[in-house]
């Protein structure tokens, strides 16, 4: 596994980052022991970088992983939608408590859309900067699905890390093209920001060209790491090979293509849906809408399988599987 320094943070991270969302309650909902075993296997293959968020509800998996893996430093990135300093304080305290850690390596403002939304979260950002000075976090930054969000870090020397949506076809990039996003990412990287990518497979829409899509993402010089969601050992093996520039064997191709693997996942709306519309309001891709029948409907071509909608459903009727 190749390791790179994440911008000016001093953090050495694996080129492949494990996006932990996919094993948690919003997606596969793996039993704790099974999910931890998967994370531990990834660590044994050289992955030392794990990406999560408060809303993913995956802190218990990482708590167990950190207790089991003692022979190498693991880097944890988390995110929060907090707006105020008080809210961010609660988010950071929760992360530290639930992962049983004195500090969090990287803490991000979740899904920033532009300089304006970043300004609206200035109290939360200022709290994180103070926490960094105290050693409670080691680096601060933001995640974004928009070109404007990626560009917002360029005027913020206090921001260490940007985590943008980027893939070979530009799927899911809001208000901008792949080329514009790459230009913004390169500019951030040129300023010494740490860059790690998300949605290299476009939420599953690029699985028919997965090897090409992942190789493209890993091949970007400005991408210190690429966060990929994984649910099986075969997926880990495949992605480790691609991160290292190695060929994928036919055995691995067959294992990752079997029924129930990554390619079979989709967003399901259960019959208990009462049409409250909260999921449609939070979906950054506009993939959900309230139909005339009073139920939520999914535009599968726009859905990135992020599972954020499941996190706000009061009736627990949205699942990714």
Secondary structure, DSSP 8 states (H G I E B T S, - for coil): --EEE-TTS--EEESEEEEGGGGSTTTT---HHHHHHHHHHHHHTT--EEE--GGGT-HHHHHHHHHH--SS--EEEEEE---SHHHHHHHHHHHHHHHT-S-EEEEEESS--SHHHHHHTHHHHHHHHHHHHTTSEEEEEEEESBHHHHHGGGG-TT--EEEEB--TT-TT-BSS-HHHHHHHHHHHHHTT-EEEEB-TTGGGTTGGGHHHHHHHHHT-TT-SEEEEE--SHHHHHHHHHHHTT----HHHHHHHHSTTSGGG--EEE-TT-----HHHHH-TT--EEE-TTSSEEE-TTT-----HHHHH-TT--EEE-
